[in-house]
């Protein structure tokens, strides 16, 4: 399972939206979307 799939799975298990996760991490929702789609990677 890829990192993006893991992020999506655990975010959904917690009942969170991408925007909610982004707010907790002080990043944009677009960054979370990129991670989950595999277009980007958290550093």
C-alpha positions in Angstrom: 0.0 0.0 0.0 1.4 3.4 -1.0 1.9 6.3 1.4 -1.0 8.2 -0.3 -3.3 5.3 0.1 -2.4 5.0 3.8 -3.1 8.7 4.3 -6.5 8.4 2.6 -7.4 5.3 4.6 -6.5 6.6 8.0 -8.1 10.0 7.3 -11.3 8.3 6.2 -11.2 6.0 9.3 -11.1 9.1 11.4 -14.0 10.6 9.5 -12.0 13.6 8.4 -12.1 15.6 5.2 -9.0 16.6 3.3 -9.6 20.2 4.5 -9.9 19.1 8.1 -6.6 17.2 8.0 -4.9 20.1 6.2 -6.1 22.4 9.0 -4.6 20.2 11.7 -1.3 20.0 9.8 -1.3 23.7 8.9 -1.1 23.0 5.2 -3.5 23.4 2.3 -6.2 20.9 1.3 -4.6 20.9 -2.2 -1.4 19.4 -0.6 -3.4 16.6 1.0 -5.1 15.9 -2.3 -1.7 15.7 -4.0 -0.4 13.3 -1.4 -3.4 11.0 -1.7 -3.3 11.0 -5.5 0.5 10.3 -5.6 1.2 13.6 -7.3 3.2 14.9 -4.3 4.9 13.6 -1.2 5.1 15.1 2.4 8.6 16.2 3.3 
